[in-house]
């Protein structure tokens, strides 16, 4: 297992507020994912990887324009996943890189990228492995922008996701059936 703290320190040492948000959010997502994993032993989830990837899944946020997170980059927030993938790939953390890219929303298909003209690379960004799916799911329960430590109720998650299209809501509902 890699030391995710070293990776976070490398990119976030000059921004203590954003680093704190990243660490707090990552820990909450990690705890939620591990709790689900422990209730679903039949899924044989790699819990060491869940810890690593949960803590690193939002590593790309500092590259985005997100003043509420004290991030003053040049990219739209929706880009943080693929930007995180690029960072983690450069660190030879290829499995964690895929989690970073595929956790946004309930994942984003190539069709959605093209149809909505999203500023993303033209490829599917849907969670594939069980660990990718679990971290994507657990991530929906915590916000980085508001009430950082309060778990978001499923009804509120659903109302947020429907704003991004019926397919996002359908994917989330399938995740609920599978993980809960």
N, C-alpha and C positions, 0 to 999 in steps of 0.2 A: 504494500500500500504506500502511495506517495504521501508526502507531507503537504497537504493542501494549503496549510498556513503559509508555507514558503512561497507558493504561487500567488496567493492573495497579497502577501507582503510585497512581492515584486511589483505588482501593478497598483497597489492601493496605499502604500506607506505615506504618501503626501496628502491624503484626503481621509482624515480620521472619521468624519461623519459618514461618508459613503462606505468606508470600510466597516464601520459598526453596523450600518444597515445591511450590508452584504452578509456579514457574519451572523447577525441575528436572524435574518430571513433564511439563510442557508441552514442554520441549526433547527429552526422550526420546521422547515420542509423535511429535513433529515429525520427529526423525531417523528413526524407524521408518517413518513414512508416506512420507518423501522417498525412503528406500531402496527401498521397494516401488514407488513411482512410477517411479523410475529403471530398475527392472527390468521395467516394464510401459509402455514409451513409447507403445504403441498405444492406451492409455487417454486420452491427451491431458489429463492431470491438471494443473490450475492450481497449480503449486508455490508461487507467491507467496501464494496464498490458503491453501494447506496450512500455511505458516509462521504466518500471522496467526491462523488458526482453531485450530490446534493449541495455540498459546500461550494462547489465550483460552477454550478449551472448558470449563474448570473454574472460570471466574471467579466463579460463584455459591456456591462452597463456604463462604465466610465467613458466609453467612446461615444455615448449618445448625448443628445440634447435633452437633458432631464433635470432642469434646475431644482425641482422639488427634492431630488436625490443628491443635489450638488454635483451633478455630472454636466460638464460643459463641452462635450465632444461635438462632432459635426453630423452625426448620423441620427436618423429617426429612431425612437425607442424600439420599434419593432425589429430593428436590425441587431439588437444586442445578442440574440441567439447565435446567428451565424458569425458575428464578430467574436463572440466567445469561443466558438468552434475554432476559428483561425488561431486565436491565442493559445488554446489548449493543444491544437495540433502542433504548433511551434514548440510546445513543451513536451512533445511526444506522449501526450495523454489522449490518444485517439478515441478510446471508448467514452471517456468523460466529455470529449469534444462533441461527440454525437448527441449526448444528453443536452449540452448547452444549445446546440442548434435546434433540436427537436422538441423542446419543452414549451415553446411559446404558444399560448392559447392551449388548444388540445392537439397541437401540431398544426402544420399548414401544408396543404397539398400543393402540388404544382398548378393544378387547376385554379385553386384559390389565389395563388400568387399572380397568375396571368389574368384571371377574371377581374380581380380587384386592383390590378396594376400596382402591386406592392413593391417597395424598393428592396427586393430580396433577390438572391441568386435564383435562377430558374431551375429549381429541382424540388422534389418532394422533401419536406421537412417534418415528416410524421414519425412519432416514436415507434420503434420497431421492437427492441428487446423488452422483456418484462421489466427490467430496471428502468429503462427509458420511460416506459409507460407509467410506472409507479411514481417516479419523480415528477413527471409532467402533471400527473393527477394531484399529488400532494402539494405541489406548487400553487394550485388554484385556491388553496385554503388560507393563504397568507398574502397580504399586500406589502409592498415595500414603501408605498407612498402614504398610506393612512393606517392608523391603528396597527402598527407593525406586529404586535404580539397577539392580537385578537384573532381567533379563528373565524373565518368567514363562513356563515351558514350556507348549506347547499342551495337553498332557494335564491340567495343573493348571487352566488356563483352562476347559477343558471341564468338569472336576469342579466348579468354582465355578458355572458357568452352569447346569448341570443342576438345581442347588438352586432356581433361579428358574423352572424349567419347561422342558419338552422343546422348546418353540418357540424359546427363547433359544439352546439348543444347536444346533438345526437352522439357525438364522440364522447362527450363528458358523461352522458347518461349511461353509455356502454361501460365506461370506466367505473362508474358507481356500482353498476350491477356486478362487475368483475371483482372489484377490490373491497366492497363493503358488504 
